[in-house]
Amino acid sequence: ALPRVCVIAVSTGGPVALTQIIPALPADTRFAIVIVQHMPAHFTFALAERLDADSALTVREAQSGDRPRPGLVLIAPGDRHLEFDERGLVVLREGPLVNGCRPAADVTMLSAARIFGRRTIGVVLTGMGRDGTAGALAIRKVEGRTLAQDEESSVIFGMPRAAIEAGAIEEVAPLGEIAERLRYL
């Protein structure tokens, strides 16, 4: 059976936000995590290394053919869209920019909703623009769960606000509580 997969959409302010969430998750976290952080190529590798060093979970840059599994955090590499094939394995593509970004969270979330269905969790964190809105809506449509960071704790509230205003978000929480909320989804 396919695992539960949590897709995190994040842009401006992301590395700091992620250091508050990923290291706070326990080793026995029951879902796979895929992070789409807007960053150029190569920067995502360093981010993965830094988070891995501080976390009970294993964190690394995603590669084509990776299988999402509980306890593993995959970060979409800068300049590649991350999608899933019919078996739930990671596929990295070049593809055109989406929402002005590559990787774009919408691409990953739409793909996750299609493949993992209601086993998908979508999280929209701090960032500019509206990447993550279409994705979070797709996750809601297949009865997955969605969560967004609140305005107070966001460096830039653009992405969470867009998703909340579109009706795509079930729960809004401050950054410091997101890891805790995820444990109960």
Secondary structure, DSSP 8 states (H G I E B T S, - for coil): ----EEEEEE-TTHHHHHHHHGGGS-TT-SSEEEEEE---TTHHHHHHHHHHHH-SSEEEE--TT----TTEEEE--TT-EEEE-TTS-EEEE----BTTBSS-HHHHHHHHHHHHGGGEEEEE-S-SS-TTHHHHHHHHHTT-EEEEE-TTT-SS-HHHHHHHHTT--SEEE-HHHHHHHHHT-
